[in-house]
Amino acid sequence: MVGIINAAGGGLLRDVLVREEPLMFKPGQLYVLVAFAGCVLFILLALYSGIQAEFAALITIAFTFILRVLAIKYNWSTKPLYRSEGEE
């Protein structure tokens, strides 16, 4: 949970400071979901596979970075949970 809150809060703070619309509020951005996937991967590697925490952290950092870069490069996105009136 701390990893997800840190990623989301840090990104939110960055966007507010530069006066842009926060990425997490834009529909379809794979932003917090990538942070969540990284947190789950770290837990699986560190707790359940027996890998040392430092090595699991390095693997998780690389995985999360690559996943986010691929999401940006190939414009991967999620669908909005709901549509507001006027959207098609």
FENQUIMO-V144129 format. One record per run of one state. SS is the DSSP state (H for helix, E for strand, C for the rest). FROM is the first residue (numbers start at 0). LEN is the number of residues. If there is no record, write none. Layout:
# FENQUIMO-V144129
{{SS & FROM & LEN} {SS & FROM & LEN}}
This chain:
# FENQUIMO-V144129
{{C & 0 & 1} {H & 1 & 16} {C & 17 & 5} {H & 22 & 3} {C & 25 & 3} {E & 28 & 1} {C & 29 & 2} {H & 31 & 17} {C & 48 & 4} {H & 52 & 21} {C & 73 & 3} {E & 76 & 1} {C & 77 & 11}}
